[in-house]
């Protein structure tokens, strides 16, 4: 079945699109950088107050749970109501949550600080999920079709810059002013990001969902309609088939890399910082590289080539941990590999996102994005527990990377004919 393309009667010029991209990038950069610093500072505060290892791991539990809770209603709400209104409400609710959090936190001490932190984290992830889904669903209201890839690439660039600089800036700021002042700084930065978003013009177009909304008026009916639409789109089904297994497999890096370096090899924490920085730099370079490409040619290769290469690099990472003799060996070879890995990971992500944004009607985009996000994120907690068990109980735990990479590679080769058939049905080069 050929893809049903969205129609967008409002014409947006390249000049206006570029202005919108600049505002979007600035708003996202401020929000991502300040949010990353704030999250890091909150983790340090929790670790200092509770001495619990989960202090930096709340996001792996709270985030997917919130996504599951919002799975049915969120996509329907995004497709039913104006995206700008959703962004305004989610930003205002988060700012209110920050203010209440700042007032409540000093009233708790020790392990009890988990109470306000978890409650705020739930609000934060709810607002973040609504904002990110509304943003990704409103691309046709912000820029013309030729600028969608640049917009998506620079959004990824903002996240990459945050990943590189937010830990060190968060640590420095936390050491200087403490966490209570940190909350006030986050409120100011979030308000600035919100103000820039308000300056953006959303070219609202009529949505086909209006008739459906009038008839049903229920999120469940819209959700079922969204699932029905996804079943007709081979591209979306292929994204789920690939994304779930790869997200599961590459959680081994998030869990296992720090564990092997510190607990198995006893090289300290410095190499971890180098490898994580390498990954963030690779994603940054890949995002900037994709922002310079205007062509949507060779989409098959851009999607499948990097994914297959990443599976092989996961095997190589296990080999590095096996043969490395010193911390310098791990730092140098591991950083190079993680940079390449980050570069390759971001390319298919952006290409797939742009392909979906260009071919899915705006009236279904919220539900499609919500489904992809929820299904992919839902495997993270399970994968985290699975790989934590493996790395802690296998003596030669570098083999976990090797086996995970081989299994992921064999899986990709097994489903490759079906994925190519999906591309053919969608008329993708």
Residue, then its C-alpha position, 0 to 999 in steps of 0.5 A: x500500500x502506498x503511503x498516505x501523504x499529508x496535505x498542507x495548504x499553508x505555504x511557508x517560505x524558506x526565509x520564514x522556515x529558517x527563522x523558525x528553525x533558529x528560534x526552535x534551536x535556541x529554545x531547545x538548546x536552552x531547555x535541554x542544557x538547563x534541564x540536563x544540568x538540573x537533572x544532574x544536580x538533582x541526582x547529586x543532591x539525592x545521592x548526597x542525601x539518600x546514598x542510594x544508587x538509584x539516585x541517577x537512575x530514576x529516569x529509567x523507571x519513571x520515564x517509561x512508566x509515565x509513557x505507558x500511562x499516557x500511551x492511550x490519551x496523549x496521542x489523541x490529545x495531541x491530534x485533537x487540540x492545537x499543538x501550540x496550546x498543548x505546548x503552552x499548557x505543558x510548559x506552564x504546568x512544568x513551571x508551576x511544578x518547579x515552583x511547588x517543588x522548590x517550596x516543598x523540597x526543604x520540608x523533607x530530609x534524607x531518604x524522604x527527599x525521594x517523595x517530592x523528587x519522584x512526584x516532580x519527576x512524574x510531572x516533569x516527564x508528563x510535560x516533557x512527553x506532551x511537549x516533545x510529541x506536540x513539537x514533533x507533530x507540528x513540524x508542518x506548522x513551523x517549516x516547509x517540507x524542504x526544511x524538515x530534515x534541518x529542523x529535526x537534525x538541529x533539534x538532535x544537535x541541541x540534545x547532543x550539546x546538552x549531553x556534552x556540557x550539562x554534566x560538567x556545568x551541572x557539577x560546577x553549578x551545584x558545587x557553587x550554589x547548592x540545589x535550592x538555588x539550582x531550582x530557581x535557575x531552572x525556572x528562569x531558564x525554562x521561562x526563557x525557553x518558553x518565551x522563545x517558543x511563544x515567539x514562533x508562528x504555528x501555521x495551523x492547518x485543518x485536520x481530518x481528525x475533526x470529524x472523527x473527534x465530533x463523532x466519538x469524542x473519546x480518546x479510546x476511539x482515536x487511539x484505535x483509529x491510530x492503531x488501525x492507521x499504523x497497521x496500514x503503514x509498513x514504514x511505521x511497523x518496520x521502525x517498531x520491529x527494528x527499534x525495539x530490539x536495538x533499544x533493548x540490545x544497546x541498553x547493554x552499553x548504558x548499563x555495562x560500560x560503567x560497570x565493567x570499567x569500574x568494577x571489572x577492570x578497576x580503571x576508575x571513573x575517568x574513562x567512563x567520562x571520556x567514552x560518554x563524551x565520545x558518544x555525545x560528540x559523535x551524535x553531535x557531529x552526526x546531527x550537524x552532518x544530517x542538517x547539511x543534507x537536503x536530499x532524501x535520496x538513498x534512504x534505505x542505505x541511510x537507515x539500514x547501513x548504520x544500524x547493521x554497522x552499529x551491531x558490529x561495533x557492539x561486538x568490537x566494544x566487547x573486544x576492547x574491554x577484553x584486550x585492554x590492559x590499561x585505563x588509557x587503552x580503554x579511554x583512547x580506543x573506547x572513545x574513538x569507537x563510541x564517537x563512531x557509534x554515536x555518529x552512526x546511531x543518529x543518522x537512521x534516527x533522523x532519517x526515519x523521523x523525517x520520513x514519518x513526519x513527511x508521509x504521515x498526515x498531521x491528523x495522525x502524527x501525534x498518535x504515531x509518534x506516541x506509539x513509537x516513543x512508548x513502545x521503544x521506551x517500554x523495553x528500557x526498564x526490562x533491558x536494564x534489569x536484564x543486563x544488570x543481572x548479566x553483568x553482575x553474574x558473568x565473570x567474563x562480562x565483556x562477552x555480554x557485548x559480543x553476544x548482544x551485538x551478534x544476536x542483534x546483527x543476526x536479527x537484523x539480517x533475518x528481518x532484512x528481506x521484510x524491511x526491504x519489502x516494507x520500503x518497496x511498499x512505501x516506494x522508498x528508494 
